[in-house]
Amino acid sequence: MSEPQSAPSVRKLVREAPDPADPAFVAKLQQAANLANENCDRAMALAQALSAQLREAQDRINELEREADELVDHLRVETEAAVAKLQSDADARVERIKREAEERTFRLEHEAANRVVRAQGELAQAKQRADQVKADADARIERIKAEADERVARAQAEADGRLDRVRAEIEGHFSRLEADLAEAERRAGRAEQWLVRIRREVDGQLMPSLTAVHNRLTPPEVD
């Protein structure tokens, strides 16, 4: 605050231009010189202080720059390490996932192969069962066919036997009918012979008597 006030006082003293021999003027000049020196000293001290502060600030700036560079380098190193770690972790995770995928694929392929083998075994067993069922069915069909053939043969034999019996019965009945017919024909012949004989006897004995009776019963004709 004193330096801005001292400069106008010196200019005021110069403008007044008093007598140089005046003690008061000399005293004022001395006071003004002293004041100027003090102001100059304060200005120098302030300049030195500001210069020192500037150097300290520059040193602080340089230190901060070094710290910033160190921090940047540290951050760069940490970042590179972090990136490397992340890359390593990512690679490890990819490898683990790939290995797990390969293991899972191998396991699935193994399970699929086992299922195929089991399916083939079950198919073979089913085929064997089907073949066995077919064989049993064929055997049963053959047995049923044999039984049917046997039944047909028995039925045919029974039918043939019955037919033979019926034929024999028919032939016997026909033979009896032929015998009866022959007997009837013989009886008819004997009856015819008896009728001829009777007719002859009737013609020889009864006809004259019948003629005489007829003549007696018939009246004579009148002319």
Biotite code that builds the C-alpha atoms (Angstrom):
import biotite.structure as struc

atoms = struc.array([
    struc.Atom([0.000, 0.000, 0.000], chain_id="A", res_id=1, res_name="MET", atom_name="CA", element="C"),
    struc.Atom([2.998, 2.422, 0.742], chain_id="A", res_id=2, res_name="SER", atom_name="CA", element="C"),
    struc.Atom([4.471, 2.125, -2.778], chain_id="A", res_id=3, res_name="GLU", atom_name="CA", element="C"),
    struc.Atom([1.416, 3.420, -4.639], chain_id="A", res_id=4, res_name="PRO", atom_name="CA", element="C"),
    struc.Atom([1.208, 6.309, -2.128], chain_id="A", res_id=5, res_name="GLN", atom_name="CA", element="C"),
    struc.Atom([4.960, 7.260, -2.358], chain_id="A", res_id=6, res_name="SER", atom_name="CA", element="C"),
    struc.Atom([5.062, 7.721, -6.130], chain_id="A", res_id=7, res_name="ALA", atom_name="CA", element="C"),
    struc.Atom([2.465, 10.533, -6.195], chain_id="A", res_id=8, res_name="PRO", atom_name="CA", element="C"),
    struc.Atom([4.303, 12.250, -3.274], chain_id="A", res_id=9, res_name="SER", atom_name="CA", element="C"),
    struc.Atom([7.605, 12.319, -5.244], chain_id="A", res_id=10, res_name="VAL", atom_name="CA", element="C"),
    struc.Atom([5.836, 13.584, -8.367], chain_id="A", res_id=11, res_name="ARG", atom_name="CA", element="C"),
    struc.Atom([4.106, 16.227, -6.211], chain_id="A", res_id=12, res_name="LYS", atom_name="CA", element="C"),
    struc.Atom([7.422, 17.372, -4.802], chain_id="A", res_id=13, res_name="LEU", atom_name="CA", element="C"),
    struc.Atom([8.906, 17.566, -8.301], chain_id="A", res_id=14, res_name="VAL", atom_name="CA", element="C"),
    struc.Atom([5.963, 19.592, -9.624], chain_id="A", res_id=15, res_name="ARG", atom_name="CA", element="C"),
    struc.Atom([6.185, 22.054, -6.778], chain_id="A", res_id=16, res_name="GLU", atom_name="CA", element="C"),
    struc.Atom([9.853, 22.775, -7.765], chain_id="A", res_id=17, res_name="ALA", atom_name="CA", element="C"),
    struc.Atom([10.821, 24.500, -4.478], chain_id="A", res_id=18, res_name="PRO", atom_name="CA", element="C"),
    struc.Atom([14.109, 26.032, -3.665], chain_id="A", res_id=19, res_name="ASP", atom_name="CA", element="C"),
    struc.Atom([16.900, 23.456, -3.485], chain_id="A", res_id=20, res_name="PRO", atom_name="CA", element="C"),
    struc.Atom([18.495, 25.294, -0.581], chain_id="A", res_id=21, res_name="ALA", atom_name="CA", element="C"),
    struc.Atom([15.358, 25.022, 1.481], chain_id="A", res_id=22, res_name="ASP", atom_name="CA", element="C"),
    struc.Atom([16.060, 22.589, 4.338], chain_id="A", res_id=23, res_name="PRO", atom_name="CA", element="C"),
    struc.Atom([12.508, 21.557, 4.358], chain_id="A", res_id=24, res_name="ALA", atom_name="CA", element="C"),
    struc.Atom([12.747, 20.767, 0.695], chain_id="A", res_id=25, res_name="PHE", atom_name="CA", element="C"),
    struc.Atom([15.947, 18.857, 1.253], chain_id="A", res_id=26, res_name="VAL", atom_name="CA", element="C"),
    struc.Atom([14.341, 17.000, 4.100], chain_id="A", res_id=27, res_name="ALA", atom_name="CA", element="C"),
    struc.Atom([11.392, 16.171, 1.872], chain_id="A", res_id=28, res_name="LYS", atom_name="CA", element="C"),
    struc.Atom([13.726, 15.036, -0.889], chain_id="A", res_id=29, res_name="LEU", atom_name="CA", element="C"),
    struc.Atom([15.618, 12.928, 1.595], chain_id="A", res_id=30, res_name="GLN", atom_name="CA", element="C"),
    struc.Atom([12.359, 11.512, 2.847], chain_id="A", res_id=31, res_name="GLN", atom_name="CA", element="C"),
    struc.Atom([11.252, 10.870, -0.686], chain_id="A", res_id=32, res_name="ALA", atom_name="CA", element="C"),
    struc.Atom([14.594, 9.234, -1.510], chain_id="A", res_id=33, res_name="ALA", atom_name="CA", element="C"),
    struc.Atom([14.412, 7.144, 1.610], chain_id="A", res_id=34, res_name="ASN", atom_name="CA", element="C"),
    struc.Atom([10.861, 6.250, 0.773], chain_id="A", res_id=35, res_name="LEU", atom_name="CA", element="C"),
    struc.Atom([11.875, 5.375, -2.772], chain_id="A", res_id=36, res_name="ALA", atom_name="CA", element="C"),
    struc.Atom([14.740, 3.280, -1.498], chain_id="A", res_id=37, res_name="ASN", atom_name="CA", element="C"),
    struc.Atom([12.401, 1.519, 0.880], chain_id="A", res_id=38, res_name="GLU", atom_name="CA", element="C"),
    struc.Atom([9.963, 0.998, -1.932], chain_id="A", res_id=39, res_name="ASN", atom_name="CA", element="C"),
    struc.Atom([12.767, -0.266, -4.114], chain_id="A", res_id=40, res_name="CYS", atom_name="CA", element="C"),
    struc.Atom([13.961, -2.567, -1.362], chain_id="A", res_id=41, res_name="ASP", atom_name="CA", element="C"),
    struc.Atom([10.461, -3.818, -0.829], chain_id="A", res_id=42, res_name="ARG", atom_name="CA", element="C"),
    struc.Atom([10.079, -4.228, -4.572], chain_id="A", res_id=43, res_name="ALA", atom_name="CA", element="C"),
    struc.Atom([13.358, -6.135, -4.752], chain_id="A", res_id=44, res_name="MET", atom_name="CA", element="C"),
    struc.Atom([12.417, -8.213, -1.778], chain_id="A", res_id=45, res_name="ALA", atom_name="CA", element="C"),
    struc.Atom([9.003, -8.845, -3.349], chain_id="A", res_id=46, res_name="LEU", atom_name="CA", element="C"),
    struc.Atom([10.677, -9.650, -6.674], chain_id="A", res_id=47, res_name="ALA", atom_name="CA", element="C"),
    struc.Atom([13.077, -11.985, -4.943], chain_id="A", res_id=48, res_name="GLN", atom_name="CA", element="C"),
    struc.Atom([10.224, -13.554, -3.015], chain_id="A", res_id=49, res_name="ALA", atom_name="CA", element="C"),
    struc.Atom([8.189, -13.880, -6.203], chain_id="A", res_id=50, res_name="LEU", atom_name="CA", element="C"),
    struc.Atom([11.250, -15.243, -7.997], chain_id="A", res_id=51, res_name="SER", atom_name="CA", element="C"),
    struc.Atom([11.782, -17.715, -5.187], chain_id="A", res_id=52, res_name="ALA", atom_name="CA", element="C"),
    struc.Atom([8.088, -18.632, -5.291], chain_id="A", res_id=53, res_name="GLN", atom_name="CA", element="C"),
    struc.Atom([8.329, -18.901, -9.075], chain_id="A", res_id=54, res_name="LEU", atom_name="CA", element="C"),
    struc.Atom([11.360, -21.175, -8.731], chain_id="A", res_id=55, res_name="ARG", atom_name="CA", element="C"),
    struc.Atom([9.525, -23.175, -6.085], chain_id="A", res_id=56, res_name="GLU", atom_name="CA", element="C"),
    struc.Atom([6.479, -23.279, -8.340], chain_id="A", res_id=57, res_name="ALA", atom_name="CA", element="C"),
    struc.Atom([8.635, -24.297, -11.292], chain_id="A", res_id=58, res_name="GLN", atom_name="CA", element="C"),
    struc.Atom([10.343, -26.921, -9.116], chain_id="A", res_id=59, res_name="ASP", atom_name="CA", element="C"),
    struc.Atom([6.896, -28.056, -7.960], chain_id="A", res_id=60, res_name="ARG", atom_name="CA", element="C"),
    struc.Atom([5.712, -28.103, -11.550], chain_id="A", res_id=61, res_name="ILE", atom_name="CA", element="C"),
    struc.Atom([8.787, -30.058, -12.567], chain_id="A", res_id=62, res_name="ASN", atom_name="CA", element="C"),
    struc.Atom([8.249, -32.394, -9.614], chain_id="A", res_id=63, res_name="GLU", atom_name="CA", element="C"),
    struc.Atom([4.589, -32.739, -10.483], chain_id="A", res_id=64, res_name="LEU", atom_name="CA", element="C"),
    struc.Atom([5.547, -33.379, -14.104], chain_id="A", res_id=65, res_name="GLU", atom_name="CA", element="C"),
    struc.Atom([8.029, -36.013, -12.967], chain_id="A", res_id=66, res_name="ARG", atom_name="CA", element="C"),
    struc.Atom([5.409, -37.487, -10.656], chain_id="A", res_id=67, res_name="GLU", atom_name="CA", element="C"),
    struc.Atom([2.888, -37.309, -13.499], chain_id="A", res_id=68, res_name="ALA", atom_name="CA", element="C"),
    struc.Atom([5.368, -38.992, -15.827], chain_id="A", res_id=69, res_name="ASP", atom_name="CA", element="C"),
    struc.Atom([6.109, -41.569, -13.173], chain_id="A", res_id=70, res_name="GLU", atom_name="CA", element="C"),
    struc.Atom([2.389, -41.996, -12.548], chain_id="A", res_id=71, res_name="LEU", atom_name="CA", element="C"),
    struc.Atom([1.760, -42.277, -16.286], chain_id="A", res_id=72, res_name="VAL", atom_name="CA", element="C"),
    struc.Atom([4.574, -44.807, -16.573], chain_id="A", res_id=73, res_name="ASP", atom_name="CA", element="C"),
    struc.Atom([3.249, -46.623, -13.526], chain_id="A", res_id=74, res_name="HIS", atom_name="CA", element="C"),
    struc.Atom([-0.268, -46.513, -14.917], chain_id="A", res_id=75, res_name="LEU", atom_name="CA", element="C"),
    struc.Atom([1.046, -47.625, -18.304], chain_id="A", res_id=76, res_name="ARG", atom_name="CA", element="C"),
    struc.Atom([2.887, -50.516, -16.671], chain_id="A", res_id=77, res_name="VAL", atom_name="CA", element="C"),
    struc.Atom([-0.148, -51.383, -14.552], chain_id="A", res_id=78, res_name="GLU", atom_name="CA", element="C"),
    struc.Atom([-2.412, -51.018, -17.581], chain_id="A", res_id=79, res_name="THR", atom_name="CA", element="C"),
    struc.Atom([-0.143, -53.191, -19.690], chain_id="A", res_id=80, res_name="GLU", atom_name="CA", element="C"),
    struc.Atom([0.051, -55.694, -16.836], chain_id="A", res_id=81, res_name="ALA", atom_name="CA", element="C"),
    struc.Atom([-3.727, -55.547, -16.402], chain_id="A", res_id=82, res_name="ALA", atom_name="CA", element="C"),
    struc.Atom([-4.234, -55.922, -20.142], chain_id="A", res_id=83, res_name="VAL", atom_name="CA", element="C"),
    struc.Atom([-1.724, -58.755, -20.218], chain_id="A", res_id=84, res_name="ALA", atom_name="CA", element="C"),
    struc.Atom([-3.476, -60.361, -17.221], chain_id="A", res_id=85, res_name="LYS", atom_name="CA", element="C"),
    struc.Atom([-6.866, -59.872, -18.852], chain_id="A", res_id=86, res_name="LEU", atom_name="CA", element="C"),
    struc.Atom([-5.526, -61.295, -22.097], chain_id="A", res_id=87, res_name="GLN", atom_name="CA", element="C"),
    struc.Atom([-3.967, -64.197, -20.201], chain_id="A", res_id=88, res_name="SER", atom_name="CA", element="C"),
    struc.Atom([-7.196, -64.746, -18.262], chain_id="A", res_id=89, res_name="ASP", atom_name="CA", element="C"),
    struc.Atom([-9.181, -64.487, -21.485], chain_id="A", res_id=90, res_name="ALA", atom_name="CA", element="C"),
    struc.Atom([-6.840, -66.914, -23.224], chain_id="A", res_id=91, res_name="ASP", atom_name="CA", element="C"),
    struc.Atom([-6.984, -69.249, -20.231], chain_id="A", res_id=92, res_name="ALA", atom_name="CA", element="C"),
    struc.Atom([-10.773, -68.966, -20.149], chain_id="A", res_id=93, res_name="ARG", atom_name="CA", element="C"),
    struc.Atom([-10.960, -69.574, -23.884], chain_id="A", res_id=94, res_name="VAL", atom_name="CA", element="C"),
    struc.Atom([-8.674, -72.557, -23.521], chain_id="A", res_id=95, res_name="GLU", atom_name="CA", element="C"),
    struc.Atom([-10.693, -73.821, -20.551], chain_id="A", res_id=96, res_name="ARG", atom_name="CA", element="C"),
    struc.Atom([-13.956, -73.328, -22.427], chain_id="A", res_id=97, res_name="ILE", atom_name="CA", element="C"),
    struc.Atom([-12.437, -74.973, -25.491], chain_id="A", res_id=98, res_name="LYS", atom_name="CA", element="C"),
    struc.Atom([-11.133, -77.855, -23.375], chain_id="A", res_id=99, res_name="ARG", atom_name="CA", element="C"),
    struc.Atom([-14.473, -78.189, -21.593], chain_id="A", res_id=100, res_name="GLU", atom_name="CA", element="C"),
    struc.Atom([-16.252, -78.060, -24.968], chain_id="A", res_id=101, res_name="ALA", atom_name="CA", element="C"),
    struc.Atom([-13.915, -80.722, -26.336], chain_id="A", res_id=102, res_name="GLU", atom_name="CA", element="C"),
    struc.Atom([-14.403, -82.844, -23.212], chain_id="A", res_id=103, res_name="GLU", atom_name="CA", element="C"),
    struc.Atom([-18.158, -82.362, -23.430], chain_id="A", res_id=104, res_name="ARG", atom_name="CA", element="C"),
    struc.Atom([-18.102, -83.165, -27.143], chain_id="A", res_id=105, res_name="THR", atom_name="CA", element="C"),
    struc.Atom([-16.006, -86.258, -26.455], chain_id="A", res_id=106, res_name="PHE", atom_name="CA", element="C"),
    struc.Atom([-18.345, -87.249, -23.632], chain_id="A", res_id=107, res_name="ARG", atom_name="CA", element="C"),
    struc.Atom([-21.401, -86.675, -25.828], chain_id="A", res_id=108, res_name="LEU", atom_name="CA", element="C"),
    struc.Atom([-19.792, -88.614, -28.668], chain_id="A", res_id=109, res_name="GLU", atom_name="CA", element="C"),
    struc.Atom([-18.930, -91.408, -26.230], chain_id="A", res_id=110, res_name="HIS", atom_name="CA", element="C"),
    struc.Atom([-22.475, -91.399, -24.856], chain_id="A", res_id=111, res_name="GLU", atom_name="CA", element="C"),
    struc.Atom([-23.861, -91.318, -28.405], chain_id="A", res_id=112, res_name="ALA", atom_name="CA", element="C"),
    struc.Atom([-21.614, -94.224, -29.362], chain_id="A", res_id=113, res_name="ALA", atom_name="CA", element="C"),
    struc.Atom([-22.726, -96.126, -26.251], chain_id="A", res_id=114, res_name="ASN", atom_name="CA", element="C"),
    struc.Atom([-26.350, -95.367, -27.102], chain_id="A", res_id=115, res_name="ARG", atom_name="CA", element="C"),
    struc.Atom([-25.756, -96.555, -30.667], chain_id="A", res_id=116, res_name="VAL", atom_name="CA", element="C"),
    struc.Atom([-24.146, -99.733, -29.330], chain_id="A", res_id=117, res_name="VAL", atom_name="CA", element="C"),
    struc.Atom([-27.021, -100.247, -26.882], chain_id="A", res_id=118, res_name="ARG", atom_name="CA", element="C"),
    struc.Atom([-29.517, -99.514, -29.642], chain_id="A", res_id=119, res_name="ALA", atom_name="CA", element="C"),
    struc.Atom([-27.752, -101.983, -31.924], chain_id="A", res_id=120, res_name="GLN", atom_name="CA", element="C"),
    struc.Atom([-27.752, -104.554, -29.115], chain_id="A", res_id=121, res_name="GLY", atom_name="CA", element="C"),
    struc.Atom([-31.420, -103.926, -28.414], chain_id="A", res_id=122, res_name="GLU", atom_name="CA", element="C"),
    struc.Atom([-32.100, -104.108, -32.153], chain_id="A", res_id=123, res_name="LEU", atom_name="CA", element="C"),
    struc.Atom([-30.223, -107.398, -32.346], chain_id="A", res_id=124, res_name="ALA", atom_name="CA", element="C"),
    struc.Atom([-32.162, -108.696, -29.323], chain_id="A", res_id=125, res_name="GLN", atom_name="CA", element="C"),
    struc.Atom([-35.397, -107.461, -30.867], chain_id="A", res_id=126, res_name="ALA", atom_name="CA", element="C"),
    struc.Atom([-34.438, -109.173, -34.124], chain_id="A", res_id=127, res_name="LYS", atom_name="CA", element="C"),
    struc.Atom([-33.630, -112.345, -32.215], chain_id="A", res_id=128, res_name="GLN", atom_name="CA", element="C"),
    struc.Atom([-36.940, -112.090, -30.378], chain_id="A", res_id=129, res_name="ARG", atom_name="CA", element="C"),
    struc.Atom([-38.683, -111.428, -33.702], chain_id="A", res_id=130, res_name="ALA", atom_name="CA", element="C"),
    struc.Atom([-36.901, -114.403, -35.253], chain_id="A", res_id=131, res_name="ASP", atom_name="CA", element="C"),
    struc.Atom([-37.821, -116.505, -32.216], chain_id="A", res_id=132, res_name="GLN", atom_name="CA", element="C"),
    struc.Atom([-41.410, -115.292, -32.385], chain_id="A", res_id=133, res_name="VAL", atom_name="CA", element="C"),
    struc.Atom([-41.443, -116.017, -36.107], chain_id="A", res_id=134, res_name="LYS", atom_name="CA", element="C"),
    struc.Atom([-39.931, -119.440, -35.509], chain_id="A", res_id=135, res_name="ALA", atom_name="CA", element="C"),
    struc.Atom([-42.473, -120.095, -32.749], chain_id="A", res_id=136, res_name="ASP", atom_name="CA", element="C"),
    struc.Atom([-45.231, -118.816, -35.017], chain_id="A", res_id=137, res_name="ALA", atom_name="CA", element="C"),
    struc.Atom([-43.976, -120.974, -37.899], chain_id="A", res_id=138, res_name="ASP", atom_name="CA", element="C"),
    struc.Atom([-43.731, -123.969, -35.580], chain_id="A", res_id=139, res_name="ALA", atom_name="CA", element="C"),
    struc.Atom([-47.190, -123.247, -34.225], chain_id="A", res_id=140, res_name="ARG", atom_name="CA", element="C"),
    struc.Atom([-48.503, -122.813, -37.764], chain_id="A", res_id=141, res_name="ILE", atom_name="CA", element="C"),
    struc.Atom([-46.877, -126.076, -38.772], chain_id="A", res_id=142, res_name="GLU", atom_name="CA", element="C"),
    struc.Atom([-48.283, -127.757, -35.677], chain_id="A", res_id=143, res_name="ARG", atom_name="CA", element="C"),
    struc.Atom([-51.722, -126.280, -36.335], chain_id="A", res_id=144, res_name="ILE", atom_name="CA", element="C"),
    struc.Atom([-51.397, -127.281, -39.988], chain_id="A", res_id=145, res_name="LYS", atom_name="CA", element="C"),
    struc.Atom([-50.345, -130.787, -38.996], chain_id="A", res_id=146, res_name="ALA", atom_name="CA", element="C"),
    struc.Atom([-53.198, -130.981, -36.521], chain_id="A", res_id=147, res_name="GLU", atom_name="CA", element="C"),
    struc.Atom([-55.545, -129.634, -39.183], chain_id="A", res_id=148, res_name="ALA", atom_name="CA", element="C"),
    struc.Atom([-54.209, -132.135, -41.712], chain_id="A", res_id=149, res_name="ASP", atom_name="CA", element="C"),
    struc.Atom([-54.588, -134.858, -39.114], chain_id="A", res_id=150, res_name="GLU", atom_name="CA", element="C"),
    struc.Atom([-58.119, -133.718, -38.328], chain_id="A", res_id=151, res_name="ARG", atom_name="CA", element="C"),
    struc.Atom([-58.880, -133.485, -42.052], chain_id="A", res_id=152, res_name="VAL", atom_name="CA", element="C"),
    struc.Atom([-57.413, -136.934, -42.534], chain_id="A", res_id=153, res_name="ALA", atom_name="CA", element="C"),
    struc.Atom([-59.455, -138.267, -39.615], chain_id="A", res_id=154, res_name="ARG", atom_name="CA", element="C"),
    struc.Atom([-62.529, -136.483, -40.926], chain_id="A", res_id=155, res_name="ALA", atom_name="CA", element="C"),
    struc.Atom([-61.791, -137.805, -44.416], chain_id="A", res_id=156, res_name="GLN", atom_name="CA", element="C"),
    struc.Atom([-61.265, -141.268, -43.029], chain_id="A", res_id=157, res_name="ALA", atom_name="CA", element="C"),
    struc.Atom([-64.426, -141.000, -40.985], chain_id="A", res_id=158, res_name="GLU", atom_name="CA", element="C"),
    struc.Atom([-66.253, -139.609, -44.047], chain_id="A", res_id=159, res_name="ALA", atom_name="CA", element="C"),
    struc.Atom([-64.812, -142.388, -46.179], chain_id="A", res_id=160, res_name="ASP", atom_name="CA", element="C"),
    struc.Atom([-65.836, -144.896, -43.531], chain_id="A", res_id=161, res_name="GLY", atom_name="CA", element="C"),
    struc.Atom([-69.283, -143.415, -43.317], chain_id="A", res_id=162, res_name="ARG", atom_name="CA", element="C"),
    struc.Atom([-69.445, -143.282, -47.117], chain_id="A", res_id=163, res_name="LEU", atom_name="CA", element="C"),
    struc.Atom([-68.338, -146.878, -47.299], chain_id="A", res_id=164, res_name="ASP", atom_name="CA", element="C"),
    struc.Atom([-70.919, -147.816, -44.680], chain_id="A", res_id=165, res_name="ARG", atom_name="CA", element="C"),
    struc.Atom([-73.589, -145.828, -46.506], chain_id="A", res_id=166, res_name="VAL", atom_name="CA", element="C"),
    struc.Atom([-72.484, -147.328, -49.814], chain_id="A", res_id=167, res_name="ARG", atom_name="CA", element="C"),
    struc.Atom([-72.523, -150.744, -48.264], chain_id="A", res_id=168, res_name="ALA", atom_name="CA", element="C"),
    struc.Atom([-75.905, -150.016, -46.733], chain_id="A", res_id=169, res_name="GLU", atom_name="CA", element="C"),
    struc.Atom([-77.154, -148.683, -50.093], chain_id="A", res_id=170, res_name="ILE", atom_name="CA", element="C"),
    struc.Atom([-75.700, -151.664, -51.917], chain_id="A", res_id=171, res_name="GLU", atom_name="CA", element="C"),
    struc.Atom([-77.229, -153.986, -49.334], chain_id="A", res_id=172, res_name="GLY", atom_name="CA", element="C"),
    struc.Atom([-80.525, -152.170, -49.583], chain_id="A", res_id=173, res_name="HIS", atom_name="CA", element="C"),
    struc.Atom([-80.262, -152.274, -53.376], chain_id="A", res_id=174, res_name="PHE", atom_name="CA", element="C"),
    struc.Atom([-79.433, -155.936, -53.235], chain_id="A", res_id=175, res_name="SER", atom_name="CA", element="C"),
    struc.Atom([-82.427, -156.460, -50.985], chain_id="A", res_id=176, res_name="ARG", atom_name="CA", element="C"),
    struc.Atom([-84.538, -154.398, -53.370], chain_id="A", res_id=177, res_name="LEU", atom_name="CA", element="C"),
    struc.Atom([-83.236, -156.458, -56.294], chain_id="A", res_id=178, res_name="GLU", atom_name="CA", element="C"),
    struc.Atom([-84.037, -159.614, -54.330], chain_id="A", res_id=179, res_name="ALA", atom_name="CA", element="C"),
    struc.Atom([-87.451, -158.228, -53.419], chain_id="A", res_id=180, res_name="ASP", atom_name="CA", element="C"),
    struc.Atom([-87.954, -157.225, -57.051], chain_id="A", res_id=181, res_name="LEU", atom_name="CA", element="C"),
    struc.Atom([-86.908, -160.667, -58.227], chain_id="A", res_id=182, res_name="ALA", atom_name="CA", element="C"),
    struc.Atom([-89.214, -162.184, -55.635], chain_id="A", res_id=183, res_name="GLU", atom_name="CA", element="C"),
    struc.Atom([-91.973, -159.836, -56.735], chain_id="A", res_id=184, res_name="ALA", atom_name="CA", element="C"),
    struc.Atom([-91.321, -160.714, -60.348], chain_id="A", res_id=185, res_name="GLU", atom_name="CA", element="C"),
    struc.Atom([-91.444, -164.429, -59.449], chain_id="A", res_id=186, res_name="ARG", atom_name="CA", element="C"),
    struc.Atom([-94.638, -163.810, -57.526], chain_id="A", res_id=187, res_name="ARG", atom_name="CA", element="C"),
    struc.Atom([-95.991, -161.784, -60.414], chain_id="A", res_id=188, res_name="ALA", atom_name="CA", element="C"),
    struc.Atom([-95.079, -164.636, -62.796], chain_id="A", res_id=189, res_name="GLY", atom_name="CA", element="C"),
    struc.Atom([-96.750, -167.179, -60.539], chain_id="A", res_id=190, res_name="ARG", atom_name="CA", element="C"),
    struc.Atom([-99.748, -164.873, -60.177], chain_id="A", res_id=191, res_name="ALA", atom_name="CA", element="C"),
    struc.Atom([-99.926, -164.455, -63.935], chain_id="A", res_id=192, res_name="GLU", atom_name="CA", element="C"),
    struc.Atom([-99.752, -168.236, -64.329], chain_id="A", res_id=193, res_name="GLN", atom_name="CA", element="C"),
    struc.Atom([-102.514, -168.601, -61.767], chain_id="A", res_id=194, res_name="TRP", atom_name="CA", element="C"),
    struc.Atom([-104.574, -165.974, -63.595], chain_id="A", res_id=195, res_name="LEU", atom_name="CA", element="C"),
    struc.Atom([-104.103, -167.769, -66.922], chain_id="A", res_id=196, res_name="VAL", atom_name="CA", element="C"),
    struc.Atom([-105.069, -171.034, -65.298], chain_id="A", res_id=197, res_name="ARG", atom_name="CA", element="C"),
    struc.Atom([-108.032, -169.462, -63.612], chain_id="A", res_id=198, res_name="ILE", atom_name="CA", element="C"),
    struc.Atom([-109.095, -167.795, -66.881], chain_id="A", res_id=199, res_name="ARG", atom_name="CA", element="C"),
    struc.Atom([-108.829, -171.112, -68.630], chain_id="A", res_id=200, res_name="ARG", atom_name="CA", element="C"),
    struc.Atom([-110.853, -172.834, -65.972], chain_id="A", res_id=201, res_name="GLU", atom_name="CA", element="C"),
    struc.Atom([-113.375, -169.991, -66.084], chain_id="A", res_id=202, res_name="VAL", atom_name="CA", element="C"),
    struc.Atom([-113.549, -170.150, -69.833], chain_id="A", res_id=203, res_name="ASP", atom_name="CA", element="C"),
    struc.Atom([-113.905, -173.922, -69.811], chain_id="A", res_id=204, res_name="GLY", atom_name="CA", element="C"),
    struc.Atom([-116.369, -174.336, -66.966], chain_id="A", res_id=205, res_name="GLN", atom_name="CA", element="C"),
    struc.Atom([-118.170, -171.103, -66.202], chain_id="A", res_id=206, res_name="LEU", atom_name="CA", element="C"),
    struc.Atom([-118.708, -169.674, -69.639], chain_id="A", res_id=207, res_name="MET", atom_name="CA", element="C"),
    struc.Atom([-121.187, -172.397, -70.766], chain_id="A", res_id=208, res_name="PRO", atom_name="CA", element="C"),
    struc.Atom([-123.134, -171.997, -67.561], chain_id="A", res_id=209, res_name="SER", atom_name="CA", element="C"),
    struc.Atom([-123.131, -168.260, -67.943], chain_id="A", res_id=210, res_name="LEU", atom_name="CA", element="C"),
    struc.Atom([-124.292, -168.595, -71.546], chain_id="A", res_id=211, res_name="THR", atom_name="CA", element="C"),
    struc.Atom([-127.125, -170.873, -70.507], chain_id="A", res_id=212, res_name="ALA", atom_name="CA", element="C"),
    struc.Atom([-128.177, -168.523, -67.774], chain_id="A", res_id=213, res_name="VAL", atom_name="CA", element="C"),
    struc.Atom([-128.003, -165.662, -70.145], chain_id="A", res_id=214, res_name="HIS", atom_name="CA", element="C"),
    struc.Atom([-130.107, -167.470, -72.659], chain_id="A", res_id=215, res_name="ASN", atom_name="CA", element="C"),
    struc.Atom([-132.708, -168.291, -70.038], chain_id="A", res_id=216, res_name="ARG", atom_name="CA", element="C"),
    struc.Atom([-132.881, -164.822, -68.826], chain_id="A", res_id=217, res_name="LEU", atom_name="CA", element="C"),
    struc.Atom([-133.036, -163.227, -72.242], chain_id="A", res_id=218, res_name="THR", atom_name="CA", element="C"),
    struc.Atom([-136.663, -163.266, -73.690], chain_id="A", res_id=219, res_name="PRO", atom_name="CA", element="C"),
    struc.Atom([-137.157, -164.451, -77.228], chain_id="A", res_id=220, res_name="PRO", atom_name="CA", element="C"),
    struc.Atom([-137.469, -162.016, -80.029], chain_id="A", res_id=221, res_name="GLU", atom_name="CA", element="C"),
    struc.Atom([-140.955, -161.500, -81.523], chain_id="A", res_id=222, res_name="VAL", atom_name="CA", element="C"),
    struc.Atom([-141.341, -161.177, -85.322], chain_id="A", res_id=223, res_name="ASP", atom_name="CA", element="C"),
])
